[in-house]
Amino acid sequence: AISLAYEKAESDIMMRPPRDSKKDKLVTGRLLQMTYLQIGMIQALAGFFCYFVVLGDSGFLPPRLIGLRADWDNEDINDLKDSYGNEWVG
């Protein structure tokens, strides 16, 4: 709505015929490809990147994450070590 306030008015807007709903589609295959395939992949990669950055800041680098859940859930292991050698007592 704010962008419409700064857009110049079109003097002939009411004289134009309405769009043909059979020919002029609002959602096209190209739009769906752009939104789901390209932008969706970029957002997914950005989400994974942020996830691994936060875990890395907490001491768990990506190679250490493989098989970590089994050690975390194990009742016999009480001092789980992260990638920097710090112990996480559970």
RODO-2510 file (C-alpha; in nm, 4 decimals, decimal comma):
residues 90
     n   res          X          Y          Z
     1     a     0,0000     0,0000     0,0000
     2     i     0,2884     0,2374     0,0730
     3     s     0,4384     0,1781    -0,2706
     4     l     0,1086     0,2752    -0,4321
     5     a     0,1227     0,6128    -0,2588
     6     y     0,4442     0,7000    -0,4419
     7     e     0,3430     0,5553    -0,7786
     8     k     0,2271     0,7996    -1,0452
     9     a    -0,1408     0,7813    -1,1334
    10     e    -0,2327     0,6410    -1,4742
    11     s    -0,4829     0,8634    -1,6493
    12     d    -0,6236     0,5923    -1,8784
    13     i    -0,6559     0,3112    -1,6264
    14     m    -1,0366     0,3051    -1,6342
    15     m    -1,0455     0,3135    -2,0162
    16     r    -0,8465    -0,0081    -2,0559
    17     p    -1,0404    -0,3310    -2,1011
    18     p    -1,0084    -0,5895    -1,8234
    19     r    -0,7595    -0,8723    -1,8681
    20     d    -0,8653    -1,1885    -2,0493
    21     s    -0,8882    -1,4487    -1,7724
    22     k    -0,8356    -1,7368    -2,0182
    23     k    -0,5232    -1,5918    -2,1827
    24     d    -0,3613    -1,3671    -1,9196
    25     k    -0,2892    -1,5842    -1,6160
    26     l    -0,1850    -1,4370    -1,2817
    27     v     0,0166    -1,7452    -1,1831
    28     t     0,2328    -1,8933    -1,4565
    29     g     0,4705    -2,1857    -1,4703
    30     r     0,7656    -1,9487    -1,4757
    31     l     0,6411    -1,7785    -1,1582
    32     l     0,6007    -2,1126    -0,9810
    33     q     0,9456    -2,2221    -1,0969
    34     m     1,1006    -1,9020    -0,9662
    35     t     0,9213    -1,9088    -0,6307
    36     y     0,9490    -2,2748    -0,5379
    37     l     1,2584    -2,4003    -0,7164
    38     q     1,4954    -2,1054    -0,7102
    39     i     1,3934    -1,8897    -0,4160
    40     g     1,2873    -2,1924    -0,2099
    41     m     1,6274    -2,3557    -0,2553
    42     i     1,8054    -2,0348    -0,1601
    43     q     1,5952    -2,0055     0,1564
    44     a     1,6543    -2,3723     0,2458
    45     l     2,0296    -2,3358     0,2012
    46     a     2,0301    -2,0170     0,4084
    47     g     1,8358    -2,1966     0,6829
    48     f     2,0803    -2,4883     0,6902
    49     f     2,3740    -2,2464     0,6914
    50     c     2,2319    -2,0576     0,9923
    51     y     2,1613    -2,3880     1,1700
    52     f     2,5207    -2,5043     1,1303
    53     v     2,6630    -2,1624     1,2261
    54     v     2,4666    -2,1609     1,5526
    55     l     2,5700    -2,5181     1,6313
    56     g     2,9324    -2,4331     1,5457
    57     d     2,9232    -2,1354     1,7810
    58     s     2,7951    -2,3683     2,0529
    59     g     3,0840    -2,6070     1,9959
    60     f     2,9315    -2,8676     1,7667
    61     l     3,0938    -2,8548     1,4230
    62     p     2,9207    -3,0442     1,1376
    63     p     3,1513    -3,3535     1,1405
    64     r     3,0787    -3,4011     1,5117
    65     l     2,7008    -3,4015     1,4540
    66     i     2,7039    -3,7406     1,2788
    67     g     2,6074    -4,0035     1,5354
    68     l     2,5776    -3,7494     1,8157
    69     r     2,2138    -3,8299     1,8961
    70     a     2,2948    -4,1851     2,0042
    71     d     2,5588    -4,0558     2,2471
    72     w     2,3265    -3,7805     2,3706
    73     d     2,0450    -4,0256     2,4477
    74     n     2,2761    -4,2862     2,6044
    75     e     2,2154    -4,3047     2,9800
    76     d     2,5692    -4,4372     3,0408
    77     i     2,7403    -4,1315     2,8889
    78     n     2,7095    -3,8411     3,1322
    79     d     2,9734    -3,6062     2,9900
    80     l     2,9385    -3,5499     2,6164
    81     k     3,2309    -3,3627     2,4588
    82     d     3,1841    -3,1091     2,1820
    83     s     3,4241    -3,0283     1,8965
    84     y     3,6344    -2,8000     2,1172
    85     g     3,6745    -3,0520     2,3996
    86     n     3,4235    -2,8896     2,6361
    87     e     3,2028    -3,1277     2,8338
    88     w     2,8256    -3,1040     2,8229
    89     v     2,6877    -3,2647     3,1362
    90     g     2,3322    -3,3862     3,1023
***
